[in-house]
Amino acid sequence: RGWGTKGSGLGLLQCINSASATAANPEFSDDNSDDDKTPTVLDLSFQCHVKGTLVSITLTKEQLMSVDPNSTPLDSDHAKRQKTGIQTKDFRSLALKQKEQQFKSTAQVFQESMVRLKDDFMTKNNSSDNNSDESSDFSISPEKQFTLLSTIRLSKAFYQNSNTRVSAIKLRLRALVTILYTLSSVESITAYFMAQPELCGELVDLVRPTVSSSGAATSSDGGVSASSSSESESSNPILALADSPQVPYDVRALAIEALTALVARRDSPAGSFNIAARQANVLSELGVGKGQYLGLLPTLIRFSLAALNSFLLQEDVNRGTEGQDDTNVDNNGDGDDTGLELGLAFIRATKPPPLPRKIRQERALEFIDAVLTLTSTVISVPSGTSALTDCGIIPALVSTIALDSQMTKNSNNSSSMEANEESYSNSLLKFITAQAIQILEGAIVTHTNALSAFHELKGVDVLVQRLSSEVENIRKNSSAGDSDVVMEDVQGMKDEKPRLQGAQRVLLFSAVNCLTVVFHSQDARAGANAAAPPGGALLRKPELMSVILDIMNNVESYGGVMAALVATLLSDVMNSDPQSVHYVHSSGLAKSFLSLILGKENELKSVLGEDVEKWGEPIMEPSGELIMAVPNVVSALCLTEAGARVVAEANPFPTMLSVLCSPKYVMPNSRCL
């Protein structure tokens, strides 16, 4: 349960601030600080019942330390300078203080605590020293002894150094995430949060400095540098997500993960909001409510996406200026700012070196992904969807996807990009885009206003453009040569076949699935979406047709699940707009789809006859989703008389039925049937 509560001055953020101050200033000590925001006193308190008697002890910091009686007290002048804020590096006093602040061992403190508890027990029972029976009856259960031992270790971790304090907070957050995901007892979780009503607010306080004006200003000024490149680095908005002067990055990420676990927990079969989250009032703490445009989570989403957009634009500018002559850089004022250079060099020398720029960018992208994961859990709650929609989450997400699509298109047109180059940052960007698309999908399903805003912003066109850019990127990388990362289902293929990586699969799946959901919701709420484009007009777009053809012609590379999603999209469009069936046949989409069943040259038609035992092996991918989606598309292709004749001539039905007779589609070879 930590060291204390926010009201007692021992909250998570207050302890982190004290640890940060101790790490930044070695002379700083908690016991001589006058800052109200920094915890100064933490007494070890423990109580339990022994045979109906409540016994308790309280140990102060001095009782946890082994003070050397021969140590010399600190100089009074040095104490005055500390109190007035003048910090000096008095190495003699530092050595004396480190010698003085030596803590007793955990075993020694544990034994002394047991003796104090026994004395308190005998005092409350009015026992004399000669009464050996009462003394021998004193015993504490192993469970209580373990609680005492953990309390002693936690108290020592608070006082020893800043690293142990931050590590203890990280362990507590990880334990909280673990029990929220794994513990099935609703009563235990509810009782835990009822006993600590301020815990949810403390978790939110760990994330709040990320979007506070003081935190952003300090993080941007933290990397003091003299060169123009370092100045541009410190002004990069995305680096403010990774650098925080108050809360370390790991603690902020764990706090967001704990909030996500709290919101995502579902205790009832119906999937409603869990009791612990309602008890902790987590949505109110996150600032998710009607009209709360400046709430924490809406502000954090806008700040993160704005930083991501700035990062994308900067990367595009850097890509466009590669190879240009930069001999004129840093030519201004040589020798004029020597004093400033020396001063800044002294400041940099007194601060710990920052992490490399690449690692900080990766951390920032990971933080954005964590924020969007928390947003997706809030979106799954109907009240959270309506509140975030009113706060403008749909335009923010659509603009980010559109910008990412444009940047991907520019990179495809850039000749300097190496083929098949996929860094960790690029993978994170694709995962973030996929996460944004999934949030849009969740909002569209549960909220009508979100669907209307999505159509007004031409979100369908944005998704189609993003799909087209990614497929073009896959084609470019596949045609350039072998890839370092090849999925298992494309091994042994020729170089002209598409080669997909994990992030690309997730992005394509999210985009196609969102388009399918949009058409389903569009049909169900036709009267409420006047801005929704008809499915036939969308299918006639060259970008979408090219994407569908590429997936249908390379099912072995994209996988059966992706082909099933495209097939479902085709059947939905044709069923909602029968006039598009003629275009599907004339454009070659129908032929490409039938090649999934019959092969590219109808090679299975010659081997399929009336004798079932002589049937050849079907070429359809062993995917249950694809096998279920194929009959729907065949039915939609027969909506017109001309289409029915084409399907009858192709006669895909024996091949479809042969799936039921092939061992390729059953256990142990496959789970699709």
N, C-alpha and C positions, 0 to 999 in steps of 0.2 A: 504493500500500500504506500510505499514511498516514505519520505521523512515527515511529511505533514501536509496540510492543506494550503490552498491559496490564501485563505483568510488569516492563517497563522503566520504568513510570511515565508512558508516553506513549499510553495508551489513549484511545479516543474520549471516554468520559465524563470522564476526567481533563483532557483538553484543553478540553472544553466547560466544566468547572468553572472552569478558569483563565480562559477567555474571559469567563464570566459575572462572575467576581470583578473582572476588569479593567474591564468595562463598568459595574459598579455603583460602583466606587471609582476615580476617575481617578488617584489618587495611587498605586494599587496597581501593583506591578511584579513580573514573574515572578522577576527575579533577586534580589529582597530578601524573598521569601516563605519562611517557615519551615514552611509546611504540607506535610506529606508527600503529600497527595492532589493537590497542584498540581505539574505538571511545571516544573522550574526550568532544566534544561540540555538543549539539543538541538543536537548537533554535526552538521554537514553531512558525511556520510561517503559516499564514492564509490570504487568499485574496478572495474577491468576488466583484461582480458588484452590486451597489445599484443605481438604476435610472440612469444607464449609466456611473456611476463613479466607477472606480476601487479603492477600499479601501483595506488596508492591515495592518497587525500588525506583530510584531516579539517580542516574549518574550524569555528572556534568563533563565538560570537555577535559577539565583538569584531572578528573578521576579516571579518564581513559588514557591519560598520558603518564609516562614515567619521567618525571621531572628530576633532573640532576641537581642535587643540593649544592654542588660546587660550581654551578654555572653562574656566569657573571650577567647581571641584568643589562638590558639594552641601555645605550646612552640616552639621556633625557633629551639632549639636543636633537638626536635623530628622531625620537618620538615626536618632538614638536614639529619637525619638518614634515613628517608623515601626516600629522593632524592638519597642518595648514595646506597640504596638497603639494608640497615640494618634494618630489621623489628624487633621491640620490642613490647611486650604487655604492652603498657602504658594505663592502664585502665582509668586513669583520662582523658587523651586526647580522648579516645574512647567515654567516657560518654559525654564529651563536644561536640564531633563531632555529636553524635546521637541527642543531644539536639539542636544543631545548624541546622541540616538537617531535619527540620520539614517543610513539604510542606503545602501550603494553601489547603483549601478544593476545590473540583472541582467547586462547585457553586460560590465560591468567585473568582476564576480565570475566570470563565465564565462571571460574571458580570463585572469584570475589563476589559476583552477583548471587551465586547460590548461597554463599555464607550470609549475605545481607538479607536474602529472602528468608532464610532459616531464622535469623535474629528477629526479623519482623514478625514471623509466625509465632515465635515464643513470646515476644512482647505482647502481642494481642491476645494470647491465651494465658497471660499472667503466669508463665512458667519460670521457675527458678533454675539456676544452674544445676541444682542437685536432682532435678526431676528428669531422670534419664529416659523415662518412658515416653514423655512428650517429645523429647529430642529425637529419639529413635523412630518415632512415628512420622516424622516429617519426610515427605517424598513428593516429587513432581513427576508427572507422567512424561514419557519420552516425547510426546507431541508438543507439550509445553516447553520442554527443554530445547527442542528444535526451533520453536518460535523465538525463544530467548537468544539462541545462538545466531539466528538470522538477523535479529534486531541489533545484536552487538556488531556483526559484520557490516550492516548497513550504516550504523552510526560512525564506525571507523572510516568507512568509505567517504562519508560526508566531509570529514575533517582532514584526511590525509593529504590529498592533492586533487587538482582539477580533473585529471584523467580518470581517477577512480569514481568521481562524482558523475561525470558524463557517462562512463561505462555502466554505472548502476542504473541510470535513467534509460539507457538503451536496452538493458536487460529487462527492465520493467515493461517497456513498450513492446518488446518482442513477446514477452509472456502474455501480455494483454491480447495481442493479435492471435496468439496460439489458442488461448481459451475461447476467444470469440468464434474462431473457425471450427474448433474441435469439440468443445464441451457441449454435451447435449442437454445438460440440466438447465432448464429455463429458470428454475427457482434460484439456483446458485448465481447465475449471471445477473438476475434482477436484484438479488440481495447485495451483490458486490457493488453495483452502481447506486443502490439506495444508501449504502453505508458511505459512499463517497460522492455526494451530489455535485461536487465541483470538478470532478475528474474530466468530464467532457469539455467543460470550459477551459481547463488547463491544456488539454490537447489542442484546442483551437488556438490558444494563446501562443503555442509553439510555432504555429504556421502564420499567425498574424503579422509578425515583423517582415515577412517577405513582401507584402504589399503596402507596408506603412511608408509614409514619406521620409521619416528619419532613417529607416532601414535602407531604403533605396538610395538616399543621398550618401549614407556612410559607405555602402558597398561600392558606389561609383567613385568615391573619393579614396577608397582603401588602397587601390593600386597606384600610389603616387609614382609618377615616372616623368622623365625629362624628354624622352623621345616621342615623336609624333605617333609612331606605331603603338606605343604603350598607352598614349592618351586615347587613341581611338579604341583600344582594347578595353580600357576602363569605362568608356562611355557606351560600350555595347550592351544593350538592354538585356540580352539573354544571359549574360554572365552574372547579372544581379540575382538570377534564380539560383545559381550555384554558390554564390558568395553571400554570406550573411554575417554581419559583425556580432550579432546577438545569439543566434541559434545555429549550431553546426548543421551541415547539410544532412548527415546521417540521421540526426534527431528529427529534423523536419520531415524527411522521407518516412521515417517510422511513425511519426504522428499522423501523417496523411494515411498511411496504411492501416493504422488503428481505427481512424474514423471510417475508412472504407469498410473494414470488417464489422464495425458496429452497425453501419447502415445496411450492409448487405446481408446480415444475419436474418434468417427467416425461421421463426419458431412454429408457425402454424402451417398446416397443409395448404391453406388457401394462398400463402405467399404474402400475407399482409405485413405491415410494419411490426418489428419485434417489440416485445414489452420493454426490454432494456433501453432501446433507442427512444421510445416514447417517454420512459421515465427520466432519461438524461436530457430530453428535449433537444436532440442533436440538430434537427433542422433549424430551430431557433438560434442555437449557438453558431451554426454555420452562416446565419444571415439569409436563409432561404425562406422567403415568405412573400406574400403579395405586396408589391410596391417597394420592396427592399432592394433597390437598384444598387446601393452602395454596401450591400451585405458582403461578408467576407468571401464566400464562395463565388458569387457573381463577379466581384472585383478580382479575385484570384484567377478566374477563367479568362476575363478580358485582358488582364495583365500578362498572363502566360501566352495567350494567343497573339497579343500584340508583339511580345518579345520574339515569338517564333516567326511572325511575318517579317520583322526587322532582320532576323537572322537569315531568312530565305532571300530577301532582297540583297543583303550584303554578300551572301555567297554567290549570287548571280552576278553582282558587280565584280567580285574577285575573279570569277570565271571569265568574264569578258575582258579583264585587263591583264590576263596572264600573258607573259612574254613581252609586255610593253617596256619601254626604256624608263627606268626610274632613277636616272643619275641625278635628277634635280631635287631629289628628296633630301631633306635635312641640310640644305645649303644656306639657310637664312641665319644670319647673325652669328657667324663663327667667332668665338672669343668674346662676344658681348655679354653672355650669360654664364660666365665662368663661376661666379659666386652662387648663382641659382643651381647650377649643375652640382656643385660641391654640397650644397645644402640638401638637395634632393637625394644625392648619393648617401649622405649621412642618415637620412630618414629611412631609405631602403635598407641600409645595413642594420638598423635597429629593429626591423620587422622580419618575421619569418618569411622565407621565399614563397611566393604563390605557386599553386599548382600549374602545370602546363596548360596553355590555352585549349588544347584539344580535349584534355580530360575535363576541364571546366565546362566546355560546350556539351560534352557527353552527359555530364551530371545534370546540366540544365535541361537537356532533352529528356532524360529519365524523370526529372521532376515534373515536367509538363505531362508526360505519360501517366504519372501517378495522379496528378490533378484531374486528368480526363477520366481515369478509372474511378476516382471518387465521384465525379460528375455522372458517370453512367449508372452508378448505384443509386444516386439521388433521383435520376431521371426515371428509374424503375418504380418510384413511388408517385402516384398520381398528383399529390399535392406538390411534390418537388418539380414535376414536369411543368405544371401550370405556372409556378412561381418563376422558374428559370426561363420559360418562354416569354413571360412578361418582362423579364430583365434583359432580353435581347440576345439569348444564347444562339438562336438560329442564324441571324445575320453574321455573328462572329465565326461560327463554324463554317458556314458556306463560303465566306470570304477567305478563310484559311485554306480550305480545299481548293478553291479557284486559284489562289496564288501558288500553291504547291503544284497544281497542274501546269500552270504557265512556266514555273521554274523547271519542271521535268521536261517540258517541251523544248525549252531553250537549251537544256543540257543535251537533249537528243540531237539538236541542230549544231551543237558545238563540236568542232573537229578535234579539240584538244583532249576530249574525254577518252580515257582508255577503255577498251572493251571489257565487259564483265567486271568492272571495278565496283565493288560493293563494300564500303567501309561500315564500321559500326554505327557511325552517325547517320549514314544514309538508311540503314536498316531501321534505326529508331525513328527517323522521319516518316518512313512508310508505315510503321506501327502506329505512330501518332495520327496520321491521316486516316488509317483504318479505324482507330478509336473514335475519331471525330465523326466518321460516317456511321458507326454503330450508335453513337449518341443521337444523331439525327434520326436514325431508324426507330430507336426507342421512343423519341418524342413524337414522331409522326403517328405511331401506332396508338398512343394513349391520349393525344391532345389534338383536337381539330384545328385550333388556331396555329399550332406548329406546322401542320400540313399546309394550311393556307399560306403562311409566311414562307414556307419552303418553295411553293409554286410561284409566289410573287417574285421571289429572288432568282427564279429560273434554276432551281437546284438540280432538276433533272438534267439540264444541259451541262451543268458543272460536273455532275457525276459521269456523264457520257464522255466529256472531254478528258476527265482524269483517267478513265478506263482506256481511252484511245492512246493517251500519252504513255501509260505504263506498258500497254501491249507493244507500242512502237519501240519502247526502250528494250523490251524483251527480244524483239526481232533484231534490233541492232546488235545487242550483245551476243545473240546466238549465231548470227551470220559472220561475226568477227573472229570466232575461234572457240577453243575449249574454255570452259569455265572452271574456276577453282572449286566452286561449290555446286555440285550437281545432285539433284534429288534422286532418290533410289529408283523411281519409276521412269527415269529418262536415261539411265545408264546404258551404254552400248548403242545409243542412237547416233545418227549422222549429225554432222555439225550444223546443218541447216535447220534442224529441229529446235524449237524453243527450249531454253533451259531456264527453269524457274527456281528461285530461292525462296526461303521460308517467308520473308517479309512480303515478297511480291504475291505469294499465294494468299496470304491474309488480306492484303489490300484488294486484290481482285475479287475474292470471295465476299468481302464486306460491301464493295460497290455494287456487284451484280445482285446480291441479296437485298440491298436497300432499294434498288430499282424494282425488284419483284414486289417488295412490300408496298412501295409507292403505288404501283398499279392495282394491287389488291385494295388498298385503302381508298384509292381514287374511284374504283367501281362501287365500293360500299357507300361512299359519301359523294355521289356525283353532283347532287344539288348544292353542296357546300363549297365546291372548288371550281369556281368559274375560270380561274387562271390556269387550271391544269391542262396541259397539252394532250391532245388525243394520242393514243398509243400508236396508231398507224403512222401519224406524222413523225413521231419519234423514231419508229423503226426504219423510216425512209432516210434517216440521216446517214450520210456515208460513214461517219465515225463509228456509230453503233453497229452498222452492218458489217464493217470491216472487223470489228472485235468479235462478233458472233461467228463470222466465217473462220477467223483464225482459230477460235476455240474448237469449233466443230471439226476442222480439218486436222487438229493436233490434240485429240482427246487423250492420247497416250502420254502427252507431256503435261497438259493442264490437269488431268485427272477426271475421274468419273463424277465427282461431286460438283466440280465447276461446270461440266457439261450438263448435269442435271439442272443446275440453276438457270443456265441459258435456255434449256428446253422448257422449263417452267415459265420463263419470261416470254418465250415465243408463243406458247399456248395461251397465256393470259392476254397478250396483245391481240392475237387472232380471234379469240372468243369475245373480247370486248369490242373489236372493230373488224367484222367479217370482210370488209372491203380490202383489208390488208392481205388477205389470203392470196389474191392474184399476184401482188407484189412479191410475196414470199416465194412463190413458184417461179416467177419470171427473173428474179434477181439471183437465183441459184441457192438461196437459203434452204429450200426444200430438198434439193439434190444433195447438198452438203449434209443435211440431217439424215437423209436416208442412207448415206454412205456410212453413218455410224452403225447401221444394222446390217447392211448388205455388203459393205466394203466399198472401196473407192471405184472398183471396176465391176461391181456386182458379182464378185467371184463366188459368193455363197449360193447364188441362184442355181448354178449348174450342179452342185452337190446335194441339194435338198430335193428329195423326191417323196414318193409316198411311203417308202420303206424307212421307218424311223431309225433302224439300226445302222443305216448307211449315211445318216446325217453327219456332216462335218462339224467341227468345233466353231461356235459363234465367235465373232471378233469383237462383240460389244464388251466394254470394260466391265469387270465384275464389281459393280457398285449398285447397291440396293436403291439408292436415290435415283440413279439413271434409269434402272429397269422400271421403276414406278412412273417416271416422268415421260418415257417414250410413248406409251399408249395415248396419253393426253395430247401430245403433239400430232400423232398420226390422226387422231379424231379431228383435231382442229384443221389439219390440212385437207380434210374431206368436207369442209363446210360448203364449198362451192362444187358445182357439177364438174367443172373442168379439173378441179383439184382432186375430186374423187376418182376420176379416170386415170390421172397420173399415179395416184397411190395404188390403184388396182393393177396397173401395168407393172409397177415396181414389185408389188406383192411381197411386202416385208413380213407377213404374218407367219409363214413357216419358220423364218429365222427367229422371230420373237418367241415362238413356242419352243424352239429348240433349246432355249435357255433353261427350260424346266427339265430337260433331259441330259444336260451336260454336267459332269462332275466338277467342272471348272468353277461353278457358281455355288457349290454347297460345301459344307464342312467336310474335311478339315482344310480344303483349299481356299475357301472364301466364306464369309459370313453374310453375304448379300441376300441369300435365300433363307 
